Amino acid sequence: MKLSHRITHITGDGSDGWDLYRRARSLVASGIPVVELTIGEHDIRTDPSILNRMQTSALGGHTGYPGIPGIPALRKAVAERIERQTGVPTDMHNVLITAGGQGALFAAHQAACDEGDRALFIDPYYATYPGTVRSVGAIAVPVKARAEDGFQPRAADLAAAADGATSLLINSPNNPTGAVYSRATLEAIAGVVLDRDLWLISDEVYDTQIWSGSHLSPRALPEMADRTMVVGSLSKSHAMTGSRIGWVCGPAEAIRYMMDLATNTNYGIPGFIQDAGLHALSLGPEFEAGIAAPFLRRRAITQRLLAQQNIVRALPMDGAMYAMLDISATGMGGNAFAEALLDAERVAVMPGDSFGEAAAACVRVAMTVDDDRYAEALTRLLDFAARLSVGTSDRD
Ligand code: PLP
């Protein structure tokens, strides 16, 4: 039977960018030890107090069909959090609870884009962005940010790509680059969005992981609340990746229509997960800082080790749980380097190519194993790069 073009083209025609990750996984499955610095998942598990609340809620009977937009208490708690961050009046009617940030990304693009519309996003990008856009029938249009700008996008590049576009997706703090967009960058983005009448979809799932600078949501900028959909999640801030809970926050009318989408797709998020999410949010900023702390420590480890050599360079490292490393001095591109590193050192990192073209000279290191293993693996990576670069200069 013929399958729809839409579903058979979600990942496009080429690789989905996860080949190296799968190769590392299969080495591990066959008993070969590999230090996996690939996916963005904490090395700690969800806090027991959150799990206890989940269990109490489920045993207490919250196992029936949940309300579609989310339980009011959680929607209110999310709205209050966003109002605190942005200063923009926000209430529960601006919030839909979704299956993680990913569910929110999908819902926001469904709301913003018609079949065949151009949907912009910044390259380097989180791996699901093009597939999310294609799964709503829109055309995925990456717009390159440049390493020399610390991967802050330029307004002129966005404007040049904006003809026929209906949405722009941004992500700060950024996966994979670790960039945190400055106020100037966000104001320039807002300028293009207003000028070209776009929806701005602002993926803020790393908003608790800021190492330098501060988090500014574009929802807070003048005239932007009516055209911004903020994507949020408890996955990264509360180590709840497996609970699949997040939200989209936007104009009440957009949220009302996205409720129709929720009714006709997942039919709401389990009530006991939402109760646990509500409890997680009530734990406050100190708890969130504790979840983020290991990445801040490992960023310091990265900076210390990088300072001892001059082959590999770290790009921004201002936020999120990743270090984007420029390995071009080795004479290899990201893909070849990551494959060779896995073969030689049994250290798995993601090729920059997995996240678009703009980071093809880089590898992304997820700082997601304990500090000692992390330091050891990074040392091996740097020694490996040093050996390669000697080879490169020999050839010159
Ligand atoms: N957005 C970004 C930038 C991410 O890195 C991720 C996950 O890694 C997500 C969204 C989706 O996260 P979740 O669906 O677990 O909330």
Residues whose N, C-alpha, C, O or C-beta is under 5 A from the ligand:
A	BS01	PLP	G40 A99 G100 G101 Q102 G103 Y126 N171 N175 D203 V205 S233 S235 T241 G246
